[in-house]
Structures are given as C-alpha cells and as structure tokens.
C-alpha cells in the first residue's frame, strides 16, 4: 500500500510539472496526446475511489498480478475515444491539471485510510484492498513511463515502483535478462518498445509483448 502512494504521488508531481505545450505532445500510449493520458488518470483515480467504497463479503478471486488481463496482441480500449473527447473538452490545460490533482490527492487519502484486509469488488473481481492498491502500482508506474516518454525534462517513476512492476511482469512472463534496466524490461515486456536484434536474441523463447490492461 505504501508503493501505491509512492507511485501515485510521483505521477501527480510529474503532471504538476507539465507545461501547456507538453499537453499537445504525443505520449507513450499510441494515439494519445499527453492531455489524453492525463485525462485517463482522472478516470483511474475515480475508479480507485469507487472501488475502495465497494466492499463485499465474497471470497477473494484475484490479486495484484491476476487483476490484469494478459494478451499477446494489442488490446483496444473501448473508452479511448471518449477519453480523447473528454480531454479536449477541458479546454485549458490548467483545468485538467487541477482536476487530476484533486481526484488524485483524494485517492491518496482514501488509500491511507483503507483497511488492507477489507475485500472490495470491481469488474466482477474480488480483491483485498491491499491487493487492489498493489495492482494500481502497475497502472501508475507504466503510465508514468508513458507520460515522460517524449518529455525527458520530467522525472520518471520511483525506482521502487519500477522494481515492483518488473517483479510482477516476471511472475507473468518469466525472467528477463538481469542486466536489463527495469525501464527496458517494462517497455519491451509490455510492447511499448520493440526489442533490438541483440535484445531479441537475449530473450530466447520468451514471448513478447505482454499487453496488460
């Protein structure tokens, strides 16, 4: 749960550093500008708030890793077009920055107050609160990489969050070469960057990309 706060806090700080021009640049999510990605953060933070107040007595069915759907093909987002339209509707970048900080800080407060053992329900899954927040370490960290992909003046995700996401990917896909950086593992392992010929050779029989959504 501490990593959830660390990852989201760092992401909100990076968003706070965006300039107006940055919002019109491409993000690491194909087809999305930075403003579209930031708008997605608003939706994500709202989902966290909704899930944390949706308790259930049903048994746990998923954890931080199995929460994510895995595919070897690019996964379309049915809300992608809605997100782009909503992002454009904000008009001024400061409005979007204010909203994402507002709901993001609320998600941080809610996570700090949450009972780690409480079971919550979302998307026909049941997780412990700690498992659910652990799943979102992946969401915040990977999208933080997407945010800074073409904005080198912004700080990237915290090292602890990157290491945890590498560990999660390893549980799903298998071990990546130890000498690879956590960032390279996550970019290549989720299909965000194609491996070089040398990297492909090092991967051996490991299949990529692994698209988690």
BALOKOL-807731 format. One record per residue: residue in three letters; x, y, z of N, C-alpha, C, CB in turn; residue number from 1. Coordinates in nm, 3 decimals. Glycine has a CB too. Layout:
// residues N
  aa      nx      ny      nz     cax     cay     caz      cx      cy      cz     cbx     cby     cbz   i
 ALA       X       Y       Z       X       Y       Z       X       Y       Z       X       Y       Z NUM
...
***
This chain:
// residues 213
  aa      nx      ny      nz     cax     cay     caz      cx      cy      cz     cbx     cby     cbz   i
 UNK   0.083  -0.120   0.000   0.000   0.000   0.000   0.086   0.125   0.000  -0.094   0.000   0.120   1
 UNK   0.205   0.115   0.061   0.298   0.229   0.057   0.345   0.256  -0.086   0.419   0.202   0.147   2
 UNK   0.363   0.149  -0.164   0.407   0.168  -0.302   0.299   0.234  -0.386   0.445   0.033  -0.363   3
 UNK   0.172   0.208  -0.354   0.063   0.277  -0.424   0.077   0.427  -0.406  -0.076   0.228  -0.372   4
 UNK   0.096   0.469  -0.282   0.109   0.612  -0.254   0.235   0.671  -0.316   0.109   0.636  -0.103   5
 UNK   0.343   0.595  -0.313   0.468   0.641  -0.372   0.452   0.661  -0.523   0.581   0.542  -0.343   6
 UNK   0.393   0.561  -0.590   0.380   0.566  -0.735   0.283   0.675  -0.778   0.333   0.431  -0.788   7
 UNK   0.167   0.684  -0.712   0.070   0.787  -0.750   0.121   0.926  -0.715  -0.064   0.761  -0.681   8
 UNK   0.185   0.940  -0.600   0.239   1.070  -0.562   0.340   1.122  -0.662   0.302   1.062  -0.425   9
 UNK   0.428   1.033  -0.708   0.529   1.073  -0.808   0.464   1.110  -0.940   0.630   0.960  -0.829  10
 UNK   0.360   1.036  -0.977   0.289   1.066  -1.102   0.222   1.202  -1.095   0.185   0.957  -1.132  11
 UNK   0.157   1.232  -0.983   0.092   1.362  -0.969   0.194   1.476  -0.971   0.011   1.366  -0.839  12
 UNK   0.310   1.453  -0.913   0.415   1.555  -0.917   0.459   1.580  -1.062   0.536   1.513  -0.831  13
 UNK   0.472   1.473  -1.139   0.514   1.489  -1.279   0.408   1.565  -1.359   0.539   1.351  -1.344  14
 UNK   0.281   1.534  -1.336   0.173   1.606  -1.404   0.178   1.754  -1.367   0.036   1.546  -1.368  15
 UNK   0.207   1.782  -1.242   0.214   1.920  -1.197   0.324   1.999  -1.265   0.235   1.924  -1.050  16
 UNK   0.425   1.931  -1.317   0.536   1.998  -1.384   0.513   2.018  -1.533   0.662   1.918  -1.364  17
 UNK   0.403   1.966  -1.586   0.376   1.980  -1.729   0.354   2.126  -1.767   0.253   1.897  -1.768  18
 UNK   0.408   2.165  -1.881   0.380   2.297  -1.938   0.258   2.285  -2.030   0.503   2.353  -2.015  19
 UNK   0.202   2.398  -2.068   0.089   2.396  -2.160   0.128   2.327  -2.292   0.039   2.539  -2.187  20
 UNK   0.248   2.352  -2.340   0.293   2.290  -2.465   0.305   2.139  -2.452   0.426   2.349  -2.507  21
 UNK   0.342   2.094  -2.333   0.357   1.949  -2.312   0.227   1.874  -2.337   0.406   1.922  -2.170  22
 UNK   0.115   1.938  -2.309  -0.015   1.871  -2.321  -0.047   1.834  -2.466  -0.124   1.959  -2.266  23
 UNK   0.014   1.902  -2.562  -0.014   1.876  -2.703   0.086   1.779  -2.765  -0.015   2.006  -2.781  24
 UNK   0.179   1.730  -2.687   0.279   1.638  -2.740   0.229   1.494  -2.730   0.413   1.655  -2.665  25
 UNK   0.288   1.404  -2.810   0.245   1.263  -2.801   0.290   1.200  -2.670   0.302   1.183  -2.920  26
 UNK   0.213   1.105  -2.623   0.251   1.029  -2.504   0.302   0.892  -2.549   0.130   1.014  -2.405  27
 UNK   0.336   0.809  -2.454   0.380   0.673  -2.485   0.266   0.580  -2.517   0.458   0.617  -2.371  28
 UNK   0.142   0.625  -2.502   0.025   0.547  -2.541  -0.010   0.580  -2.685  -0.097   0.574  -2.446  29
 UNK  -0.006   0.481  -2.771  -0.025   0.504  -2.913  -0.160   0.573  -2.940  -0.016   0.373  -2.989  30
 UNK  -0.155   0.684  -3.013  -0.276   0.755  -3.049  -0.322   0.857  -2.947  -0.383   0.659  -3.073  31
 UNK  -0.255   0.865  -2.835  -0.295   0.959  -2.729  -0.192   1.070  -2.713  -0.313   0.885  -2.596  32
 UNK  -0.242   1.192  -2.705  -0.157   1.303  -2.663  -0.140   1.298  -2.511  -0.217   1.439  -2.707  33
 UNK  -0.048   1.378  -2.462  -0.028   1.385  -2.317  -0.158   1.424  -2.247   0.083   1.485  -2.283  34
 UNK  -0.234   1.517  -2.305  -0.359   1.558  -2.240  -0.458   1.442  -2.229  -0.423   1.674  -2.318  35
 UNK  -0.459   1.352  -2.329  -0.547   1.236  -2.324  -0.506   1.142  -2.211  -0.547   1.161  -2.458  36
 UNK  -0.377   1.123  -2.198  -0.327   1.035  -2.092  -0.357   1.093  -1.955  -0.175   1.014  -2.108  37
 UNK  -0.338   1.223  -1.938  -0.367   1.286  -1.809  -0.515   1.275  -1.777  -0.323   1.434  -1.810  38
 UNK  -0.600   1.287  -1.877  -0.743   1.270  -1.856  -0.773   1.127  -1.811  -0.822   1.304  -1.985  39
 UNK  -0.701   1.032  -1.864  -0.715   0.891  -1.822  -0.682   0.876  -1.674  -0.624   0.799  -1.907  40
 UNK  -0.587   0.954  -1.625  -0.553   0.948  -1.483  -0.671   0.990  -1.396  -0.431   1.037  -1.452  41
 UNK  -0.748   1.087  -1.445  -0.868   1.129  -1.371  -0.964   1.011  -1.357  -0.939   1.248  -1.444  42
 UNK  -0.985   0.940  -1.466  -1.076   0.826  -1.466  -1.022   0.716  -1.375  -1.097   0.771  -1.609  43
 UNK  -0.892   0.691  -1.381  -0.831   0.590  -1.295  -0.849   0.624  -1.147  -0.682   0.575  -1.328  44
 UNK  -0.823   0.748  -1.112  -0.836   0.788  -0.971  -0.981   0.777  -0.925  -0.784   0.932  -0.951  45
 UNK  -1.074   0.809  -1.012  -1.215   0.793  -0.977  -1.248   0.645  -0.956  -1.304   0.852  -1.087  46
 UNK  -1.192   0.558  -1.038  -1.215   0.415  -1.021  -1.163   0.367  -0.887  -1.148   0.337  -1.135  47
 UNK  -1.047   0.417  -0.846  -0.992   0.380  -0.715  -1.087   0.422  -0.604  -0.854   0.445  -0.694  48
 UNK  -1.135   0.545  -0.612  -1.226   0.594  -0.509  -1.354   0.512  -0.504  -1.260   0.741  -0.534  49
 UNK  -1.408   0.477  -0.620  -1.530   0.396  -0.624  -1.506   0.258  -0.566  -1.582   0.384  -0.769  50
 UNK  -1.396   0.195  -0.604  -1.369   0.058  -0.559  -1.343   0.052  -0.409  -1.249   0.001  -0.633  51
 UNK  -1.276   0.150  -0.355  -1.246   0.149  -0.212  -1.371   0.161  -0.125  -1.150   0.260  -0.178  52
 UNK  -1.480   0.208  -0.182  -1.606   0.215  -0.107  -1.708   0.116  -0.163  -1.664   0.359  -0.111  53
 UNK  -1.657   0.007  -0.221  -1.743  -0.101  -0.270  -1.701  -0.232  -0.203  -1.734  -0.112  -0.426  54
 UNK  -1.725  -0.244  -0.072  -1.685  -0.366   0.000  -1.775  -0.484  -0.036  -1.689  -0.342   0.151  55
 UNK  -1.725  -0.603  -0.012  -1.802  -0.724  -0.038  -1.763  -0.832   0.064  -1.779  -0.775  -0.182  56
 UNK  -1.856  -0.923   0.088  -1.827  -1.037   0.175  -1.785  -1.159   0.095  -1.950  -1.071   0.260  57
 UNK  -1.783  -1.148  -0.037  -1.746  -1.260  -0.123  -1.597  -1.293  -0.108  -1.778  -1.228  -0.270  58
 UNK  -1.559  -1.415  -0.138  -1.418  -1.453  -0.126  -1.331  -1.386  -0.232  -1.402  -1.604  -0.136  59
 UNK  -1.206  -1.368  -0.201  -1.109  -1.308  -0.293  -1.090  -1.398  -0.415  -0.973  -1.283  -0.222  60
 UNK  -1.094  -1.339  -0.532  -1.075  -1.414  -0.657  -0.948  -1.376  -0.732  -1.194  -1.394  -0.747  61
 UNK  -0.894  -1.256  -0.703  -0.777  -1.208  -0.776  -0.681  -1.137  -0.681  -0.820  -1.113  -0.889  62
 UNK  -0.557  -1.122  -0.727  -0.459  -1.045  -0.651  -0.399  -0.936  -0.739  -0.346  -1.138  -0.595  63
 UNK  -0.293  -0.874  -0.693  -0.235  -0.761  -0.766  -0.186  -0.798  -0.905  -0.120  -0.703  -0.686  64
 UNK  -0.147  -0.924  -0.925  -0.097  -0.968  -1.055  -0.210  -1.020  -1.143   0.010  -1.076  -1.037  65
 UNK  -0.296  -1.105  -1.088  -0.402  -1.167  -1.170  -0.515  -1.068  -1.201  -0.458  -1.289  -1.099  66
 UNK  -0.513  -0.952  -1.139  -0.609  -0.847  -1.172  -0.599  -0.808  -1.319  -0.586  -0.725  -1.084  67
 UNK  -0.478  -0.815  -1.375  -0.454  -0.765  -1.510  -0.476  -0.873  -1.614  -0.314  -0.710  -1.522  68
 UNK  -0.540  -0.834  -1.724  -0.562  -0.924  -1.837  -0.439  -0.925  -1.925  -0.687  -0.882  -1.919  69
 UNK  -0.395  -1.044  -1.963  -0.272  -1.058  -2.040  -0.306  -1.105  -2.181  -0.175  -1.156  -1.972  70
 UNK  -0.241  -1.045  -2.279  -0.262  -1.082  -2.418  -0.131  -1.067  -2.493  -0.374  -0.997  -2.483  71
 UNK  -0.118  -1.140  -2.603  -0.001  -1.123  -2.689  -0.033  -1.036  -2.809   0.050  -1.259  -2.736  72
 UNK  -0.154  -0.978  -2.809  -0.194  -0.887  -2.914  -0.234  -0.753  -2.853  -0.311  -0.947  -2.997  73
 UNK  -0.218  -0.644  -2.927  -0.258  -0.514  -2.874  -0.405  -0.516  -2.833  -0.234  -0.403  -2.978  74
 UNK  -0.433  -0.461  -2.716  -0.568  -0.461  -2.663  -0.630  -0.323  -2.682  -0.569  -0.501  -2.515  75
 UNK  -0.743  -0.317  -2.750  -0.810  -0.190  -2.770  -0.882  -0.145  -2.644  -0.908  -0.200  -2.884  76
 UNK  -0.888  -0.016  -2.623  -0.958   0.042  -2.508  -1.093   0.096  -2.557  -0.873   0.154  -2.440  77
 UNK  -1.204   0.037  -2.511  -1.334   0.084  -2.560  -1.366   0.227  -2.520  -1.443  -0.007  -2.508  78
 UNK  -1.293   0.279  -2.421  -1.317   0.417  -2.376  -1.216   0.516  -2.434  -1.312   0.422  -2.225  79
 UNK  -1.132   0.470  -2.526  -1.025   0.555  -2.577  -1.079   0.682  -2.643  -0.940   0.478  -2.678  80
 UNK  -1.179   0.668  -2.728  -1.233   0.785  -2.798  -1.303   0.878  -2.700  -1.330   0.742  -2.909  81
 UNK  -1.375   0.822  -2.605  -1.440   0.905  -2.503  -1.337   0.983  -2.423  -1.525   0.818  -2.409  82
 UNK  -1.226   0.919  -2.390  -1.120   0.985  -2.314  -1.063   1.102  -2.394  -1.009   0.886  -2.278  83
 UNK  -1.040   1.081  -2.523  -0.986   1.190  -2.606  -1.083   1.307  -2.613  -0.955   1.139  -2.748  84
 UNK  -1.211   1.279  -2.627  -1.310   1.386  -2.634  -1.321   1.460  -2.501  -1.447   1.330  -2.675  85
 UNK  -1.316   1.386  -2.392  -1.324   1.448  -2.261  -1.202   1.536  -2.236  -1.336   1.341  -2.151  86
 UNK  -1.085   1.487  -2.276  -0.962   1.565  -2.258  -0.970   1.697  -2.334  -0.839   1.485  -2.304  87
 UNK  -1.020   1.691  -2.457  -1.031   1.813  -2.538  -1.132   1.910  -2.478  -1.071   1.778  -2.681  88
 UNK  -1.234   1.857  -2.410  -1.339   1.942  -2.355  -1.291   2.028  -2.239  -1.456   1.856  -2.309  89
 UNK  -1.179   1.991  -2.177  -1.127   2.073  -2.068  -1.084   2.211  -2.117  -1.010   2.003  -2.001  90
 UNK  -1.045   2.220  -2.242  -1.008   2.349  -2.298  -0.870   2.395  -2.255  -1.109   2.451  -2.259  91
 UNK  -0.855   2.440  -2.133  -0.728   2.490  -2.082  -0.655   2.382  -2.002  -0.750   2.616  -1.996  92
 UNK  -0.525   2.364  -2.025  -0.450   2.262  -1.952  -0.460   2.274  -1.801  -0.307   2.267  -1.992  93
 UNK  -0.467   2.398  -1.747  -0.470   2.414  -1.603  -0.595   2.350  -1.542  -0.463   2.561  -1.566  94
 UNK  -0.703   2.347  -1.617  -0.826   2.287  -1.567  -0.808   2.136  -1.549  -0.944   2.316  -1.662  95
 UNK  -0.746   2.074  -1.646  -0.721   1.930  -1.639  -0.621   1.898  -1.528  -0.670   1.877  -1.773  96
 UNK  -0.515   1.981  -1.517  -0.417   1.961  -1.410  -0.484   1.971  -1.273  -0.303   2.062  -1.421  97
 UNK  -0.572   2.069  -1.258  -0.641   2.087  -1.130  -0.728   1.966  -1.098  -0.726   2.215  -1.132  98
 UNK  -0.801   1.915  -1.197  -0.892   1.804  -1.172  -0.816   1.676  -1.138  -0.981   1.781  -1.294  99
 UNK  -0.709   1.647  -1.212  -0.635   1.525  -1.183  -0.568   1.532  -1.047  -0.530   1.499  -1.292 100
 UNK  -0.522   1.650  -1.007  -0.464   1.663  -0.874  -0.571   1.649  -0.766  -0.393   1.799  -0.860 101
 UNK  -0.689   1.702  -0.793  -0.798   1.696  -0.697  -0.838   1.551  -0.668  -0.918   1.774  -0.748 102
 UNK  -0.868   1.475  -0.772  -0.910   1.337  -0.751  -0.792   1.247  -0.714  -0.980   1.283  -0.876 103
 UNK  -0.673   1.280  -0.765  -0.555   1.202  -0.729  -0.520   1.214  -0.582  -0.437   1.246  -0.812 104
 UNK  -0.526   1.336  -0.529  -0.498   1.353  -0.386  -0.606   1.285  -0.302  -0.490   1.503  -0.351 105
 UNK  -0.730   1.287  -0.350  -0.837   1.216  -0.279  -0.810   1.065  -0.277  -0.973   1.245  -0.345 106
 UNK  -0.761   1.011  -0.387  -0.728   0.869  -0.392  -0.614   0.836  -0.295  -0.690   0.828  -0.534 107
 UNK  -0.517   0.925  -0.284  -0.409   0.905  -0.187  -0.462   0.902  -0.045  -0.302   1.015  -0.202 108
 UNK  -0.552   0.995  -0.013  -0.609   0.999   0.123  -0.693   0.874   0.151  -0.695   1.125   0.141 109
 UNK  -0.772   0.834   0.052  -0.857   0.717   0.070  -0.773   0.591   0.090  -0.949   0.699  -0.051 110
 UNK  -0.664   0.579   0.017  -0.577   0.463   0.031  -0.512   0.458   0.169  -0.469   0.464  -0.078 111
 UNK  -0.474   0.575   0.218  -0.411   0.581   0.351  -0.508   0.541   0.461  -0.358   0.722   0.377 112
 UNK  -0.636   0.565   0.441  -0.738   0.534   0.542  -0.795   0.393   0.528  -0.850   0.635   0.534 113
 UNK  -0.766   0.326   0.418  -0.830   0.198   0.388  -0.777   0.085   0.475  -0.810   0.163   0.242 114
 UNK  -0.865  -0.011   0.506  -0.828  -0.133   0.578  -0.766  -0.229   0.477  -0.953  -0.198   0.649 115
 UNK  -0.639  -0.267   0.493  -0.573  -0.353   0.394  -0.643  -0.487   0.374  -0.431  -0.378   0.435 116
 UNK  -0.711  -0.537   0.478  -0.773  -0.669   0.471  -0.915  -0.666   0.415  -0.774  -0.733   0.607 117
 UNK  -0.973  -0.548   0.403  -1.110  -0.536   0.353  -1.117  -0.588   0.210  -1.159  -0.390   0.360 118
 UNK  -1.220  -0.664   0.179  -1.239  -0.714   0.044  -1.326  -0.616  -0.035  -1.303  -0.856   0.045 119
 UNK  -1.283  -0.588  -0.156  -1.356  -0.494  -0.241  -1.386  -0.560  -0.375  -1.276  -0.363  -0.261 120
 UNK  -1.489  -0.508  -0.441  -1.534  -0.565  -0.568  -1.519  -0.465  -0.681  -1.680  -0.611  -0.557 121
 UNK  -1.468  -0.511  -0.794  -1.455  -0.428  -0.913  -1.447  -0.516  -1.035  -1.331  -0.336  -0.904 122
 UNK  -1.518  -0.482  -1.141  -1.511  -0.553  -1.269  -1.528  -0.704  -1.253  -1.378  -0.524  -1.337 123
 UNK  -1.624  -0.743  -1.171  -1.654  -0.885  -1.146  -1.538  -0.958  -1.080  -1.689  -0.955  -1.275 124
 UNK  -1.452  -0.886  -1.012  -1.342  -0.945  -0.937  -1.353  -0.903  -0.791  -1.204  -0.903  -0.997 125
 UNK  -1.296  -0.985  -0.703  -1.287  -0.951  -0.562  -1.141  -0.957  -0.521  -1.375  -1.047  -0.474 126
 UNK  -1.094  -0.849  -0.460  -0.956  -0.842  -0.413  -0.956  -0.788  -0.271  -0.869  -0.753  -0.506 127
 UNK  -0.850  -0.818  -0.197  -0.828  -0.744  -0.074  -0.791  -0.602  -0.112  -0.718  -0.811   0.015 128
 UNK  -0.813  -0.509  -0.022  -0.777  -0.370  -0.052  -0.629  -0.359  -0.085  -0.813  -0.279   0.066 129
 UNK  -0.546  -0.429  -0.008  -0.402  -0.422  -0.034  -0.369  -0.479  -0.171  -0.324  -0.497   0.075 130
 UNK  -0.438  -0.586  -0.213  -0.416  -0.643  -0.345  -0.459  -0.548  -0.456  -0.489  -0.773  -0.358 131
 UNK  -0.573  -0.483  -0.434  -0.622  -0.390  -0.535  -0.528  -0.271  -0.551  -0.763  -0.340  -0.498 132
 UNK  -0.486  -0.213  -0.439  -0.394  -0.100  -0.447  -0.259  -0.144  -0.504  -0.375  -0.036  -0.308 133
 UNK  -0.220  -0.266  -0.474  -0.097  -0.320  -0.532  -0.105  -0.331  -0.683  -0.066  -0.455  -0.473 134
 UNK  -0.224  -0.367  -0.734  -0.243  -0.373  -0.879  -0.223  -0.237  -0.941  -0.382  -0.428  -0.914 135
 UNK  -0.266  -0.134  -0.871  -0.256   0.001  -0.927  -0.114   0.057  -0.924  -0.347   0.094  -0.853 136
 UNK  -0.024  -0.006  -0.854   0.117   0.032  -0.866   0.160   0.012  -1.012   0.207  -0.052  -0.769 137
 UNK   0.112  -0.096  -1.071   0.140  -0.123  -1.212   0.083  -0.012  -1.301   0.082  -0.259  -1.254 138
 UNK  -0.043   0.023  -1.278  -0.109   0.125  -1.359  -0.037   0.259  -1.352  -0.253   0.141  -1.315 139
 UNK  -0.010   0.304  -1.230   0.055   0.436  -1.216   0.195   0.435  -1.276   0.062   0.476  -1.067 140
 UNK   0.270   0.327  -1.253   0.409   0.324  -1.296   0.423   0.315  -1.448   0.480   0.206  -1.231 141
 UNK   0.345   0.225  -1.509   0.354   0.213  -1.655   0.307   0.340  -1.724   0.270   0.093  -1.704 142
 UNK   0.201   0.400  -1.673   0.154   0.523  -1.735   0.245   0.642  -1.704   0.012   0.553  -1.689 143
 UNK   0.319   0.635  -1.595   0.419   0.738  -1.569   0.527   0.730  -1.678   0.482   0.721  -1.426 144
 UNK   0.565   0.607  -1.714   0.660   0.591  -1.824   0.601   0.645  -1.955   0.698   0.443  -1.842 145
 UNK   0.471   0.621  -1.976   0.406   0.675  -2.095   0.407   0.827  -2.094   0.261   0.624  -2.105 146
 UNK   0.386   0.886  -1.978   0.381   1.031  -1.967   0.513   1.096  -2.006   0.343   1.071  -1.824 147
 UNK   0.623   1.038  -1.959   0.754   1.102  -1.979   0.826   1.052  -2.104   0.842   1.078  -1.858 148
 UNK   0.762   0.966  -2.180   0.828   0.901  -2.294   0.891   1.003  -2.389   0.728   0.816  -2.371 149
 UNK   0.822   1.113  -2.417   0.874   1.216  -2.507   0.897   1.348  -2.434   0.777   1.237  -2.625 150
 UNK   0.905   1.341  -2.303   0.926   1.460  -2.221   1.042   1.435  -2.125   0.796   1.497  -2.143 151
 UNK   1.164   1.437  -2.176   1.280   1.399  -2.094   1.308   1.495  -1.979   1.401   1.392  -2.180 152
 UNK   1.243   1.613  -1.978   1.267   1.706  -1.868   1.189   1.668  -1.741   1.229   1.848  -1.911 153
 UNK   1.101   1.568  -1.752   1.024   1.525  -1.637   1.087   1.403  -1.571   0.880   1.494  -1.677 154
 UNK   1.074   1.394  -1.440   1.125   1.278  -1.367   1.037   1.157  -1.395   1.131   1.307  -1.215 155
 UNK   1.101   1.040  -1.402   1.028   0.916  -1.425   0.977   0.856  -1.296   1.116   0.817  -1.497 156
 UNK   0.924   0.734  -1.303   0.869   0.668  -1.185   0.977   0.638  -1.081   0.798   0.539  -1.225 157
 UNK   0.937   0.624  -0.954   1.033   0.589  -0.848   1.095   0.451  -0.873   0.965   0.592  -0.711 158
 UNK   1.219   0.435  -0.832   1.291   0.309  -0.854   1.220   0.191  -0.789   1.433   0.319  -0.801 159
 UNK   1.165   0.211  -0.670   1.096   0.100  -0.600   0.973   0.055  -0.676   1.057   0.142  -0.459 160
 UNK   0.901   0.149  -0.735   0.783   0.114  -0.813   0.822   0.039  -0.940   0.702   0.239  -0.848 161
 UNK   0.929   0.084  -1.006   0.977   0.015  -1.125   1.019  -0.128  -1.092   1.094   0.091  -1.187 162
 UNK   1.089  -0.145  -0.981   1.135  -0.278  -0.942   1.017  -0.370  -0.913   1.226  -0.269  -0.820 163
 UNK   0.915  -0.317  -0.848   0.796  -0.398  -0.818   0.724  -0.438  -0.946   0.700  -0.321  -0.725 164
 UNK   0.714  -0.348  -1.042   0.648  -0.381  -1.168   0.728  -0.484  -1.246   0.628  -0.254  -1.252 165
 UNK   0.859  -0.474  -1.240   0.942  -0.576  -1.306   0.916  -0.712  -1.242   1.092  -0.540  -1.296 166
 UNK   0.904  -0.714  -1.111   0.876  -0.838  -1.040   0.740  -0.895  -1.083   0.878  -0.815  -0.887 167
 UNK   0.640  -0.808  -1.093   0.507  -0.852  -1.136   0.511  -0.909  -1.277   0.407  -0.736  -1.130 168
 UNK   0.581  -0.841  -1.368   0.592  -0.890  -1.505   0.665  -1.024  -1.509   0.664  -0.787  -1.593 169
 UNK   0.764  -1.040  -1.422   0.836  -1.166  -1.415   0.747  -1.281  -1.374   0.951  -1.154  -1.319 170
 UNK   0.649  -1.255  -1.285   0.556  -1.359  -1.244   0.465  -1.401  -1.359   0.472  -1.312  -1.126 171
 UNK   0.442  -1.309  -1.451   0.352  -1.337  -1.562   0.426  -1.396  -1.681   0.280  -1.209  -1.605 172
 UNK   0.539  -1.336  -1.714   0.606  -1.368  -1.839   0.732  -1.453  -1.823   0.642  -1.243  -1.910 173
 UNK   0.790  -1.451  -1.706   0.919  -1.515  -1.686   1.028  -1.410  -1.669   0.951  -1.608  -1.804 174
 UNK   1.148  -1.457  -1.639   1.257  -1.365  -1.607   1.316  -1.303  -1.733   1.367  -1.437  -1.528 175
 UNK   1.336  -1.173  -1.725   1.407  -1.101  -1.831   1.556  -1.097  -1.795   1.349  -0.957  -1.850 176
 UNK   1.642  -1.072  -1.893   1.786  -1.068  -1.863   1.818  -0.975  -1.747   1.865  -1.024  -1.987 177
 UNK   1.898  -1.023  -1.654   1.927  -0.948  -1.531   1.994  -0.815  -1.559   2.014  -1.031  -1.440 178
 UNK   2.071  -0.808  -1.667   2.145  -0.683  -1.694   2.056  -0.574  -1.751   2.259  -0.711  -1.791 179
 UNK   1.936  -0.608  -1.793   1.845  -0.507  -1.845   1.797  -0.416  -1.733   1.726  -0.573  -1.915 180
 UNK   1.780  -0.290  -1.764   1.724  -0.197  -1.666   1.575  -0.229  -1.646   1.744  -0.049  -1.711 181
 UNK   1.522  -0.186  -1.532   1.379  -0.207  -1.507   1.295  -0.137  -1.614   1.341  -0.155  -1.367 182
 UNK   1.337  -0.018  -1.655   1.262   0.056  -1.757   1.259  -0.022  -1.888   1.323   0.195  -1.779 183
 UNK   1.374  -0.075  -1.931   1.377  -0.151  -2.057   1.292  -0.276  -2.049   1.522  -0.188  -2.093 184
 UNK   1.296  -0.344  -1.935   1.214  -0.463  -1.916   1.066  -0.429  -1.933   1.238  -0.526  -1.777 185
 UNK   1.024  -0.320  -1.871   0.882  -0.284  -1.876   0.840  -0.234  -2.013   0.851  -0.178  -1.771 186
 UNK   0.925  -0.155  -2.078   0.890  -0.104  -2.211   0.882  -0.218  -2.313   0.992   0.001  -2.256 187
 UNK   0.982  -0.304  -2.312   0.983  -0.415  -2.408   0.879  -0.520  -2.370   1.123  -0.479  -2.415 188
 UNK   0.870  -0.549  -2.241   0.781  -0.656  -2.195   0.634  -0.625  -2.207   0.811  -0.688  -2.054 189
 UNK   0.598  -0.499  -2.224   0.458  -0.462  -2.244   0.431  -0.414  -2.386   0.418  -0.355  -2.144 190
 UNK   0.529  -0.429  -2.474   0.509  -0.391  -2.613   0.518  -0.243  -2.639   0.379  -0.440  -2.658 191
 UNK   0.568  -0.167  -2.543   0.580  -0.023  -2.563   0.702   0.013  -2.647   0.588   0.048  -2.430 192
 UNK   0.797  -0.077  -2.655   0.916  -0.058  -2.739   0.955  -0.193  -2.797   1.034   0.004  -2.657 193
 UNK   0.988  -0.194  -2.926   1.034  -0.318  -2.988   1.177  -0.348  -2.942   1.027  -0.309  -3.144 194
 UNK   1.208  -0.474  -2.917   1.346  -0.507  -2.878   1.440  -0.492  -2.996   1.353  -0.649  -2.822 195
 UNK   1.564  -0.458  -2.966   1.666  -0.459  -3.070   1.696  -0.604  -3.107   1.796  -0.385  -3.021 196
 UNK   1.770  -0.624  -3.214   1.805  -0.761  -3.253   1.882  -0.830  -3.141   1.889  -0.760  -3.384 197
 UNK   1.974  -0.756  -3.077   2.053  -0.815  -2.969   1.964  -0.851  -2.850   2.163  -0.718  -2.925 198
 UNK   1.872  -0.764  -2.818   1.781  -0.791  -2.708   1.691  -0.911  -2.739   1.695  -0.668  -2.678 199
 UNK   1.644  -0.918  -2.862   1.559  -1.030  -2.904   1.633  -1.162  -2.886   1.514  -1.014  -3.049 200
 UNK   1.762  -1.163  -2.920   1.843  -1.283  -2.904   1.857  -1.321  -2.757   1.980  -1.263  -2.967 201
 UNK   1.873  -1.220  -2.672   1.885  -1.247  -2.529   1.757  -1.302  -2.468   1.925  -1.120  -2.456 202
 UNK   1.643  -1.266  -2.526   1.515  -1.311  -2.472   1.490  -1.459  -2.498   1.403  -1.229  -2.531 203
 UNK   1.556  -1.515  -2.598   1.539  -1.657  -2.626   1.396  -1.690  -2.661   1.583  -1.739  -2.506 204
 UNK   1.335  -1.783  -2.585   1.200  -1.830  -2.616   1.091  -1.744  -2.551   1.184  -1.973  -2.571 205
 UNK   1.130  -1.642  -2.476   1.032  -1.558  -2.408   0.947  -1.484  -2.510   1.101  -1.459  -2.313 206
 UNK   0.815  -1.494  -2.496   0.724  -1.431  -2.592   0.693  -1.287  -2.547   0.594  -1.513  -2.606 207
 UNK   0.693  -1.196  -2.643   0.657  -1.057  -2.616   0.576  -1.006  -2.735   0.784  -0.967  -2.592 208
 UNK   0.498  -0.901  -2.722   0.477  -0.826  -2.598   0.371  -0.890  -2.511   0.439  -0.684  -2.629 209
 UNK   0.372  -0.853  -2.387   0.266  -0.889  -2.294   0.188  -0.762  -2.266   0.324  -0.954  -2.162 210
 UNK   0.068  -0.757  -2.317  -0.015  -0.638  -2.300  -0.107  -0.661  -2.183  -0.095  -0.607  -2.429 211
 UNK  -0.091  -0.582  -2.079  -0.175  -0.594  -1.961  -0.268  -0.474  -1.954  -0.089  -0.606  -1.833 212
 UNK  -0.394  -0.499  -1.935  -0.489  -0.389  -1.928  -0.604  -0.424  -1.835  -0.542  -0.354  -2.068 213
***
